[in-house]
Amino acid sequence: MLSLAFLVARIAITSLGVAAGIALWQLRPGAVHLARLALALFTLEAFIRLASPIDLSAAPPGTRLPRALLLAAHNGAWLLYLQFSRRVRHAYALESQP
């Protein structure tokens, strides 16, 4: 049953990520916020999945913590890019108008 819950959560988060990607591609106003939400939810889901005893065959023994840290670093780098990039602020009109 828990495996099914992980599958449903992963499908929902992946759908959110696809929607964020399409919104970013089309330069939609809320695209950056949607992308941040998708990255945060994916990181949270991955941590919960890697910490649970379900789906043990997906991660060889001794690789769960390194995978979790790598996922956190990767998604954290993207979140920092979306937060501090001048290019992103300019393209999505996130800068405050003087």
LOFIVO-702697 format. One record per residue (C-alpha): x, y, z; residue in three letters. Coordinates in Angstrom, 1 decimal. Each point is the difference from the previous one (the first is absolute). Example, Ala and Ser with C-alpha at 12.3 -4.5 7.8 and 13.67 -1.06 7.14 Angstrom:
<sites>
      x      y      z residu
   12.3   -4.5    7.8    ALA
    1.4    3.4   -0.7    SER
</sites>
This chain:
<sites>
      x      y      z residu
    0.0    0.0    0.0    MET
    2.8    2.4    0.8    LEU
    1.6   -0.8   -3.3    SER
   -3.2    1.1   -1.7    LEU
    0.1    3.3    1.9    ALA
    3.5    0.6   -1.1    PHE
   -1.0   -0.6   -3.6    LEU
   -2.9    2.4    0.2    VAL
    2.1    2.6    1.7    ALA
    2.8   -0.4   -2.6    ARG
   -2.5    0.3   -2.9    ILE
   -1.6    3.2    1.5    ALA
    3.4    1.6    0.6    ILE
    1.2   -1.0   -3.4    THR
   -3.1    1.5   -1.5    SER
    0.7    3.2    1.9    LEU
    3.5    0.0   -1.3    GLY
   -1.1   -0.4   -3.6    VAL
   -2.5    2.9    0.5    ALA
    2.8    2.1    1.5    ALA
    2.3   -0.8   -3.0    GLY
   -2.7    0.9   -2.5    ILE
   -0.8    3.2    1.9    ALA
    3.8    0.9    0.1    LEU
    0.3   -0.7   -3.7    TRP
   -3.0    2.3   -0.8    GLN
    1.3    2.7    2.4    LEU
   -3.2    0.0    2.1    ARG
   -0.1    2.3    3.0    PRO
   -0.3   -2.7    2.8    GLY
    2.4   -2.4   -1.6    ALA
    3.0    0.6    2.3    VAL
   -2.2   -0.5    3.1    HIS
   -1.4   -3.2   -1.5    LEU
    3.5   -1.3   -0.8    ALA
    1.1    0.8    3.6    ARG
   -2.9   -1.9    1.4    LEU
    0.6   -3.0   -2.3    ALA
    3.7   -0.1    1.0    LEU
   -0.8    0.2    3.7    ALA
   -2.7   -2.7   -0.2    LEU
    2.2   -2.3   -2.0    PHE
    2.8    0.3    2.6    THR
   -2.5   -0.7    2.8    LEU
   -1.4   -3.0   -1.8    GLU
    3.4   -1.4   -0.7    ALA
    1.1    0.4    3.6    PHE
   -3.1   -1.7    1.3    ILE
    0.3   -2.8   -2.6    ARG
    3.7   -0.6    0.7    LEU
   -0.6    0.0    3.8    ALA
   -2.8   -2.6   -0.3    SER
    0.5   -3.7   -0.1    PRO
   -2.2   -0.2   -3.1    ILE
    1.6   -0.4   -3.4    ASP
    3.3   -1.3    1.4    LEU
    1.0   -1.3   -3.4    SER
    0.3    3.5   -1.5    ALA
    3.0    0.9    2.1    ALA
    2.9   -2.4    0.6    PRO
    1.1   -0.3    3.7    PRO
    2.1    3.0    1.2    GLY
   -1.2    2.4   -2.8    THR
   -3.1    1.5    1.6    ARG
    1.7    2.8    1.9    LEU
    2.3    1.0   -2.9    PRO
   -3.0    0.0   -2.4    ARG
   -2.0    2.1    2.4    ALA
    2.9    2.5    0.3    LEU
    0.6    0.1   -3.7    LEU
   -3.7    0.6   -0.7    LEU
   -0.1    2.8    2.7    ALA
    3.1    1.6   -1.5    ALA
   -1.3   -0.2   -3.6    HIS
   -3.4    1.4    0.8    ASN
    1.5    2.6    2.4    GLY
    2.2    1.2   -2.8    ALA
   -3.0    0.4   -2.3    TRP
   -2.0    1.8    2.7    LEU
    3.0    2.4    0.6    LEU
    0.2    0.6   -3.8    TYR
   -3.8    0.8   -0.2    LEU
    0.3    2.3    3.0    GLN
    3.2    2.0   -0.8    PHE
    0.4   -0.1   -3.8    SER
   -0.2    3.4   -1.7    ARG
   -1.0   -1.8   -3.2    ARG
   -3.0   -1.7    1.7    VAL
   -1.1    3.2    1.7    ARG
    0.1    1.9   -3.3    HIS
   -1.6   -2.7   -2.1    ALA
   -2.9   -0.5    2.4    TYR
   -0.4    3.6    1.1    ALA
    0.8   -0.7    3.6    LEU
    1.9    3.2    0.6    GLU
   -1.8    2.7    1.7    SER
   -0.8    3.0   -2.1    GLN
    1.8    3.2    1.0    PRO
</sites>
